[in-house]
Amino acid sequence: MKQLLIVEDDPDIQTQMSWGLSKEYTVLQANDRHTALRLFEKHRPYVITLDLGLPPHENDSTEGLTCLREILKKAPETKVIMVTGNNDRENALSAIQMGAYDYYLKPVNMDELKVIIQRAYHLYEIENENRKLHTILDKEVGFAGMIGESPEMVNIFTTIKKVASTDATVLVTGESGTGKELVARAIHEKSSRRNGPFIPINCGAIPDTLLESELFGHEKGAFTNAYAQQNGKFEYADKGTLFLDEIGEMSTMLQSKLLRFLQEKKFQRVGGRKDIEIDTRVIAATNIDLITAMKEGRFREDLFFRISVISINIPPLRERVEDITLLANVFLERYKVMFKKKIKGLSKSALDAIERYSWPGNVRELENKLQKAVITSDTNIIEPHNLGLEGQLLPESILGNIEKRYDGITLKEARTKLERDLIESAVERNNGNIKRASEELGISRPTLYDLIEKYKLPVKEDGK
């Protein structure tokens, strides 16, 4: 229970306030400045009600203002509510200028005072969360913007530090939107190659006919429209790091050429005959199951073992619940500064919605929703509808049925099962129309395709 310090020399008012507030708070009581400061030092309550007229100068505000000054000097984040009579409004305003949170005029109306105290605690919690976020943001630079405090992310940070000091080839795996490129950049920035280039290329976004030239370059006349010699990404990444994203989409022909480079550190440009030797570290990433791809003949086994000397798997956001609220608040802080919005924080219902949503698009989806919420919000508190999550909270009757269905399994298993069921139901309900199903689920079509592949769901598309 939250602690509340009541500093009041009138025994009747002190009893009234203590009795009226004891159900919601652990009440600490003091009737003079010295007792108040002693209790404050011992318990450090976040909110204090402070009478201006304390003994031995009950008829003026000397003791009250002195007490306020000493409290704020030691803990300026404390929310102090000044309680005073009508004839001392001027000194109450002076207290506000000194840093008091608010003031309240006697006689005490408990309903009104409760609202002021609740608001004080709410503001303290928001500001305290922001202080934590600033600390985290100061630390995140060393990992290229990576944020997380879950055991899974802490292990990843530890692995990054270990592998960064080597030139070992690294394979980063995980669903779309989990931050695979951030891991690759972090390894590069923590390595001795940090002053060299970091060159990313998405192997799945470039047709096979062009990807070879993009990676290895080409000689003049190698093919139609090859009017001049062109260096490839490997050469541009010399003395640095080449990040091959979605390597699972690379053709087997290019896989052979990549394997030769990893074995010999040499390659030839398209149309060339001269071996080119460079010093480039390769980090690869994929969101598909390469073990399955090897069994199906779509990925070379020898290349797999070459690129996965060190493997780092980034778990989906739904499996590291500790990071969801943390990331949401970091993104909120980042974008409210960027867009100059006076937003204090997320409401409790928004936090509940964020924690209960499965985040199929992972960190990328979470960041996009927070960015949109900051841009479109007209109030200083973010609510579920700002995030597009107002329909994500299930009624209690449905939750009861869900509890029975998922009885006896872990939270992680329940989340996975629920996500699979929702995706299968949406696709079936829309007769295989991926566009409509993705819109209904609130995710992109590529994300839905990834999840369908992940869960091996049979889908018969209607072509629309």
Buried (B, 14 or more C-beta within 10 A) or exposed (E): EEBBBBBBBBEEBBEBBBEBBEEBBEBBBBBBBEBBBEBBEEEEBBBBBBBBBBEEBBEEBBBBBBBBEEBBEEBEEBBBBBBBEEEBEEBBEBBBEEBBBBBBBBEBEEEEBBEBBEBBBBBBEBBEBBEEBEEBBEEBEBBBBBBBEBEBBEEBBEBBBEBBEBBBBBBBBBBBBBBBBBBBBBBBBBBEBEEBBBBBBBBBEBEEEEBBBBBBBBBEEBEEEBEEBBEBBBBBBBEBBBBBBBBBBBBEEBBEBBBBBBEEEEBBBBBBEEEBEBEBBBBBBBBBBBEEBBEEEBBBEEBBEBBBBBEBEBBBBBBBBBBBBBBBBBBBBBBBEEEEBEBBBBBEBBBBBBEBBBBBBBBBBBBBBBBBBBEEBEEEBBBBBBBBBEEBBEEEEEEEEBEEEBEEEEEBEBBBBBBBEBBBEBBBEBEBBBEBBBBBBBBBEBBBBBBBBBBEBEBEEEEE
